[in-house]
Amino acid sequence: MENDFGFGLEDRENFRINPDVWLHTLLAIVGDKEKKAEAVRQIVQNTGFTPEQAQLIISTTIGILINQTRAN
């Protein structure tokens, strides 16, 4: 079964992200008001979470990525 990420669900255990790239990308998004609003809108639309929850997801993800990049 394929998804929007282009890999099958059977591959999700082997799926890894580059935390440096994701961190830089998320920081660029939150640094631009329009891009941040679009990211929040998409999270709300795709998950049903509130805008506040979507913003918490983004900020928590940034925090986790910061810790991962520091550990490397």
C-alpha positions in Angstrom: 0.0 0.0 0.0 1.5 3.3 -1.1 1.0 6.7 0.6 2.0 10.3 0.0 5.6 9.6 1.0 6.1 7.2 -1.9 7.0 4.1 0.2 4.9 1.1 1.1 3.5 0.7 4.6 5.6 -2.4 5.0 8.7 -0.2 4.8 7.7 2.1 7.6 10.0 0.3 10.2 12.9 1.0 7.9 11.9 4.6 7.1 14.3 7.2 8.5 14.5 10.9 8.1 17.4 13.2 8.1 16.8 15.3 11.2 19.0 18.2 10.0 17.1 18.6 6.8 13.7 18.3 8.5 14.8 20.8 11.2 16.0 23.4 8.7 12.8 22.9 6.7 10.5 23.3 9.7 12.4 26.4 10.9 12.0 27.9 7.5 8.3 27.2 7.5 7.6 28.7 10.9 9.8 31.7 10.1 7.4 32.6 7.3 3.9 33.6 8.5 2.1 32.5 5.3 3.9 29.1 5.1 3.3 28.4 8.8 -0.4 29.2 8.4 -0.6 26.9 5.4 1.2 24.1 7.3 -1.2 24.5 10.2 -4.2 24.5 7.9 -3.0 21.3 6.2 -2.4 19.6 9.6 -5.9 20.6 10.7 -7.5 19.5 7.5 -5.6 16.1 7.4 -6.0 15.2 11.1 -9.0 17.0 12.5 -6.8 18.6 15.2 -7.4 22.1 16.3 -5.0 24.9 15.0 -3.6 25.1 18.5 -2.9 21.3 18.5 -1.3 21.6 15.0 1.0 24.4 16.3 1.9 22.2 19.3 2.8 19.3 16.9 5.1 21.6 14.9 6.8 23.1 17.9 7.2 19.7 19.6 8.6 18.2 16.4 11.1 21.1 16.2 12.2 20.4 19.8 12.6 16.7 19.2 14.7 17.4 16.0 16.9 19.9 17.9 17.6 17.3 20.5 18.4 14.7 17.8 20.7 16.9 15.9 22.6 17.9 19.1 23.0 14.2 19.9 24.6 13.6 16.6 
